[in-house]
């Protein structure tokens, strides 16, 4: 375990992820969206590629992005070296992200909150632009009561701010978690919004 502020935190965190199940939000949106059938998904903040593998397994083509330089190797290992067979992987920190490929499904699990406040509006605009008509969006966003707020250069939102981000989308699931629980870095207070939405057709 490493401290959240240590330089190698994300490399250590990602290396510990293979072998776990895909996150519930990813499984939920995959179930709702139906077979990928070659449609395009984006896994933004893919980490070790556990959710990337789940999307590939459901028949999606996946463009996986992460800011951690070790991510591509981990993603290729987790997915069994699927790159070139429906998978592409890129290292793009949020500070440098301006565009995303057009997507029929965009998943971002516990990643967007780590975009700095100065970067988040540009990153979110890229997320919204990437959504094709009828595209699925599944994201976790952090709330202002999260214990990481004020300790990292991340983005923490009120419920009203999250609702404004979703303006114009068809929101199918909106769950708010505001309670203590475990994390990779140790016990913390979680304030998380789990969202599934669709772009208008």
LOLOTOR-263216 format. One record per atom (N, C-alpha, C): residue in three letters; y, z, x. Coordinates in steps of 0.001 Angstrom, whole numbers, plus 500000, padded with zeros to 6 digits. Layout:
<recs>
ALAYZX/...
</recs>
This chain:
<recs>
UNK498814500000500850/UNK500000500000500000/UNK501240500000500889/UNK502247499230500532/UNK503491499190501286/UNK504648499539500369/UNK505715500040500968/UNK506917500309500191/UNK507515498998499716/UNK508110499046498526/UNK508661497827497928/UNK509704497181498833/UNK510402497991499617/UNK511479497456500436/UNK510997496975501799/UNK509726497133502135/UNK509252496731503458/UNK509175495208503539/UNK509418494632504727/UNK509453493172504850/UNK508146492487504464/UNK507023493188504648/UNK505739492551504373/UNK505150492956503023/UNK505974493557502145/UNK505445494040500866/UNK504729492944500091/UNK505380491792499928/UNK504796490764499066/UNK503564490128499696/UNK503549489996501017/UNK502352489470501671/UNK501168490405501459/UNK501405491725501592/UNK500338492710501386/UNK499923492744499915/UNK500901492724499016/UNK500618492744497583/UNK499779491531497184/UNK500222490343497582/UNK499507489124497202/UNK498087489105497752/UNK497919489604498975/UNK496586489593499582/UNK495610490486498826/UNK496138491463498074/UNK495277492377497332/UNK494939491878495931/UNK495519490763495502/UNK495380490327494109/UNK494112489545493782/UNK493591488688494683/UNK492387487944494305/UNK491258488881493880/UNK490563488485492842/UNK489471489294492319/UNK489813489993491018/UNK491112490159490737/UNK491474490754489442/UNK491461489673488358/UNK491452490109487108/UNK491525489168485988/UNK492939488622485861/UNK493064487451485271/UNK494392486905484970/UNK495122487858484036/UNK496436487952484201/UNK497226488882483401/UNK497137488527481914/UNK497251489571481094/UNK497075489424479649/UNK498028488390479059/UNK499291488376479520/UNK500258487431478966/UNK499849485997479258/UNK499312485753480447/UNK498834484412480793/UNK497651484029479907/UNK496694484942479752/UNK495541484651478895/UNK495979484368477459/UNK496985485116477010/UNK497452484951475634/UNK498086483576475422/UNK498965483157476353/UNK499628481871476155/UNK498643480720476331/UNK497672480868477210/UNK496648479832477377/UNK495845479677476085/UNK495527480806475449/UNK494788480756474188/UNK495615480095473089/UNK496889480433473021/UNK497754479864471993/UNK497989478366472201/UNK498149477968473456/UNK498492476574473759/UNK497304475633473640/UNK496089476179473699/UNK494901475345473599/UNK494571474666474915/UNK493542473844474934/UNK493125473198476175/UNK494269472443476839/UNK494367472587478156/UNK495436471906478882/UNK495342470396478789/UNK494109469875478851/UNK493864468440478705/UNK494777467617479617/UNK494995468118480834/UNK495806467380481794/UNK497294467562481642/UNK497729468403480691/UNK499161468658480566/UNK499667469448481773/UNK500988469439481964/UNK501592470035483158/UNK502037471461482911/UNK501592472389483763/UNK502041473778483735/UNK502765474097485030/UNK503678475060484972/UNK504349475602486141/UNK504049477086486199/UNK503592477564487363/UNK503388478998487597/UNK504472479431488576/UNK505517480048488040/UNK506696480407488830/UNK506567481836489335/UNK506462481974490664/UNK506150483267491251/UNK504652483482491235/UNK503917482491491750/UNK502462482423491573/UNK501704483459492394/UNK502323484039493425/UNK501623485028494240/UNK500364484456494855/UNK499241485133494611/UNK497966484698495181/UNK497288483610494362/UNK497841483287493178/UNK497298482182492398/UNK496234482566491388/UNK496162483840491014/UNK495156484247490026/UNK495409483557488690/UNK496672483566488251/UNK497012482885486994/UNK496987481372487155/UNK497325480884488342/UNK497195479450488622/UNK495762479000488391/UNK494810479786488883/UNK493391479453488707/UNK492998479463487234/UNK493556480434486473/UNK493244480490485042/UNK493771479257484318/UNK494968478820484687/UNK495536477619484068/UNK494721476383484429/UNK494352476251485699/UNK493515475126486114/UNK492189475141485366/UNK491620476330485210/UNK490342476457484515/UNK490423476070483055/UNK491636476171482476/UNK491833475775481083/UNK492231474312480949/UNK492227473582482066/UNK492460472144482007/UNK493880471697482264/UNK494751472611482681/UNK496130472242482990/UNK496242471721484409/UNK497166470807484634/UNK497637470511485982/UNK498709471549486288/UNK498744472082487496/UNK499625473208487790/UNK500463472948489037/UNK501770473166488882/UNK502670473234490033/UNK502997474706490235/UNK502526475273491350/UNK502667476701491623/UNK503742476904492690/UNK504672477838492416/UNK505754478111493359/UNK505833479606493634/UNK506213479933494872/UNK506437481320495238/UNK507373481341496444/UNK508089482444496615/UNK508989482573497752/UNK508330483106498997/UNK507090483586498887/UNK506390484179500018/UNK505658483092500820/UNK505930482956502122/UNK505327481878502914/UNK503801481876502952/UNK503167483040502743/UNK501704483084502777/UNK501066482628501465/UNK501871482409500424/UNK501317482099499101/UNK500467480833499070/UNK500903479714499664/UNK500081478501499541/UNK498648478689500030/UNK498471479360501172/UNK497114479581501677/UNK496302480420500686/UNK496918481480500150/UNK496211482332499198/UNK495869481575497924/UNK496816480780497435/UNK496570480014496205/UNK495415479044496412/UNK495407478355497552/UNK494314477408497820/UNK492978478130497896/UNK492975479331498485/UNK491736480112498575/UNK491296480585497194/UNK492221481125496412/UNK491899481650495088/UNK491398480561494153/UNK491972479368494269/UNK491608478273493364/UNK490486477407493924/UNK489944477780495047/UNK488844477012495620/UNK489278475700496241/UNK490524475668496746/UNK491014474465497418/UNK491268473315496482/UNK491808473625495303/UNK491977472603494264/UNK493199471712494471/UNK493993471965495521/UNK495217471177495681/UNK494865469701495811/UNK495608468883495100/UNK495320467453495062/UNK494452467094493875/UNK493801468096493273/UNK492984467876492075/UNK493628468624490916/UNK494877468278490649/UNK495596468918489561/UNK496469470065489988/UNK496526470373491287/UNK497313471497491781/UNK498271471050492873/UNK499510471510492787/UNK500460471397493893/UNK501080472771494104/UNK501384473100495357/UNK501904474414495710/UNK503137474239496583/UNK504177475036496318/UNK505405474950497106/UNK505961476347497350/UNK506601476517498504/UNK507310477757498828/UNK508787477527498558/UNK509311478192497530/UNK510718478062497154/UNK511239479443496752/UNK512022480110497591/UNK512622481384497180/UNK513585481177496013/UNK513749482211495204/UNK514671482109494079/UNK516080481734494542/UNK516479482188495726/UNK517819481893496242/UNK518032480412496466/UNK516934479643496557/UNK517027478211496823/UNK516578477354495643/UNK516138477980494568/UNK515575477224493449/UNK516690476675492556/UNK516701475366492393/UNK517694474725491538/UNK517056473912490417/UNK515853473386490647/UNK515179472563489640/UNK513689472854489633/UNK513074472649488480/UNK511634472747488314/UNK511134471458487675/UNK509890471084487913/UNK509379469868487289/UNK509249470034485783/UNK509317468952485026/UNK509103469044483573/UNK507753469685483274/UNK507747470603482310/UNK506538471387482049/UNK506225471432480565/UNK504924471412480262/UNK504438471666478910/UNK504119473144478716/UNK504027473875479813/UNK503839475321479786/UNK504447475887481058/UNK505278476901480923/UNK505812477589482095/UNK505467479067481977/UNK504758479554482990/UNK504365480959483054/UNK505028481597484266/UNK505597482782484068/UNK506151483548485187/UNK505853485022484958/UNK504859485530485673/UNK504409486895485485/UNK505017487856486493/UNK505846488774486019/UNK506433489822486860/UNK507106489249488108/UNK507745488101487979/UNK508397487462489121/UNK509900487319488919/UNK510318486840487750/UNK511740486574487518/UNK512636487794487728/UNK512178489032487459/UNK513054490173487712/UNK513464490327489171/UNK512724489703490075/UNK513041489829491495/UNK514043488774491961/UNK514518487954491040/UNK515656487079491343/UNK516916487936491357/UNK517714487795492411/UNK518960488562492499/UNK519879488208491341/UNK520732489135490919/UNK521636488849489799/UNK522469487584489995/UNK522846487275491229/UNK523615486059491489/UNK522770484804491329/UNK521448484931491514/UNK520549483776491426/UNK519956483592490035/UNK519805484689489295/UNK519050484636488050/UNK519592483604487053/UNK520922483518486810/UNK521390482529485826/UNK520997481098486203/UNK521070480757487488/UNK520693479409487934/UNK519194479188487773/UNK518397480201488109/UNK516946480089487976/UNK516551479962486504/UNK517172480790485646/UNK516840480712484224/UNK517252479372483627/UNK518390478842484054/UNK518812477521483583/UNK517791476464483988/UNK517227476582485193/UNK516202475639485636/UNK514937475783484797/UNK514593477015484448/UNK513444477246483574/UNK513652476559482232/UNK514796476772481627/UNK515063476169480314/UNK515066474642480391/UNK515673474070481444/UNK515704472602481574/UNK514314472018481752/UNK513418472776482345/UNK512085472234482645/UNK511214472099481402/UNK511557472801480337/UNK510685472836479159/UNK510765471534478374/UNK509670470836478305/UNK509596469636477477/UNK509612470041475996/UNK509897469115475097/UNK509824469449473678/UNK508455470025473307/UNK508471471170472651/UNK507228471820472264/UNK506565472631473363/UNK507196472723474540/UNK506588473432475664/UNK506484474924475396/UNK505496475533476028/UNK505250476971475927/UNK505918477689477088/UNK506470478869476807/UNK507092479708477826/UNK506518481114477701/UNK506024481668478814/UNK505504483036478826/UNK506042483734480062/UNK506851484787479860/UNK507510485455480979/UNK507546486966480766/UNK507571487692481869/UNK507870489122481875/UNK509260489306482470/UNK510101490073481791/UNK511440490388482274/UNK511594491907482309/UNK512362492420483265/UNK512545493862483395/UNK513764494323482620/UNK513645495520482014/UNK514748496120481290/UNK515529497095482156/UNK516646497527481624/UNK517577498372482382/UNK517032499776482638/UNK516015500201481888/UNK515449501533482095/UNK514352501547483156/UNK514003500394483714/UNK512955500331484724/UNK513379501120485963/UNK512439501857486553/UNK512804502706487690/UNK513158501908488935/UNK512842500620488974/UNK513279499793490103/UNK514766499437490007/UNK515342499561488821/UNK516762499220488645/UNK517613500091489568/UNK518494499457490321/UNK519351500173491249/UNK518736500398492607/UNK517432500058492761/UNK516768500243494052/UNK516460498930494736/UNK516449497828493970/UNK516229496498494546/UNK517302495552494014/UNK517475494446494705/UNK518461493452494297/UNK517823492512493276/UNK517488493075492111/UNK516828492309491075/UNK517659492260489813/UNK517090491645488778/UNK517792491457487511/UNK517130492306486430/UNK517914493201485833/UNK517444494142484818/UNK518316493959483582/UNK517676493767482439/UNK518356493274481252/UNK518225494227480072/UNK519232494225479203/UNK519113494904477927/UNK518314494016476965/UNK517840494607475893/UNK517119493833474878/UNK518004492710474343/UNK519281493014474127/UNK520197492005473601/UNK520370490848474594/UNK520405491163475880/UNK520535490099476890/UNK519291489215476923/UNK518123489823476783/UNK516897489031476740/UNK516900488133475510/UNK517299488672474376/UNK517333487868473155/UNK518278486679473305/UNK519407486886473992/UNK520334485765474209/UNK519716484701475113/UNK518924485125476096/UNK518263484155476974/UNK517327483239476185/UNK516801483752475089/UNK515805483020474300/UNK516425482226473159/UNK517741482229473093/UNK518431481520472018/UNK518010480057471982/UNK517647479582470805/UNK517239478185470636/UNK515754477953470794/UNK515010478973471224/UNK513563478866471346/UNK512896479517470139/UNK511682479098469842/UNK510876479714468786/UNK510087480856469422/UNK510510482094469190/UNK509888483255469822/UNK508656483672469015/UNK507501483619469659/UNK506237483921468992/UNK505756485332469295/UNK506148485886470436/UNK505787487260470789/UNK506927487861471581/UNK507280489090471233/UNK508357489797471928/UNK507982491269471914/UNK507482491758473047/UNK507018493138473140/UNK507822493869474211/UNK508176495101473927/UNK508960495912474863/UNK508136497128475271/UNK507951497291476573/UNK507262498447477142/UNK508305499306477846/UNK508370500594477524/UNK509358501502478119/UNK508663502845478329/UNK507864502911479400/UNK507035504098479609/UNK506586504189481061/UNK506133505384481453/UNK505620505593482800/UNK504259504927482949/UNK503959504518484182/UNK502664503920484447/UNK502482503658485931/UNK501288503211486318/UNK501024502930487725/UNK501599501590488146/UNK501812501433489446/UNK502185500145490024/UNK501565500063491410/UNK501630498906492020/UNK501081498734493364/UNK501759499659494361/UNK503038499961494123/UNK503796500827495032/UNK503713502303494645/UNK502963502625493591/UNK502843504006493147/UNK503361504181491734/UNK503307505390491193/UNK503771505631489822/UNK505242505247489652/UNK505579504723488489/UNK506964504333488204/UNK507177504339486704/UNK508425504151486292/UNK508739503942484880/UNK508925502443484670/UNK508129501897483782/UNK508194500476483460/UNK509096500257482245/UNK509998499305482357/UNK510730498807481193/UNK510618497286481271/UNK509721496730480463/UNK509348495320480569/UNK509387494667479194/UNK509892493454479155/UNK509836492611477964/UNK508806491514478212/UNK507782491453477377/UNK506778490389477435/UNK507112489372476351/UNK507317488139476769/UNK507815487120475843/UNK506924485878475869/UNK506589485389474693/UNK506009484049474540/UNK506877483292473557/UNK507299482101473953/UNK508183481297473098/UNK507824479826473262/UNK508378479005472376/UNK508192477550472474/UNK509539476856472376/UNK509642475785473117/UNK510820474928473003/UNK510724474134471713/UNK511860473833471091/UNK511808473024469868/UNK511253471644470151/UNK510580471081469163/UNK510011469739469345/UNK511074468676469177/
</recs>
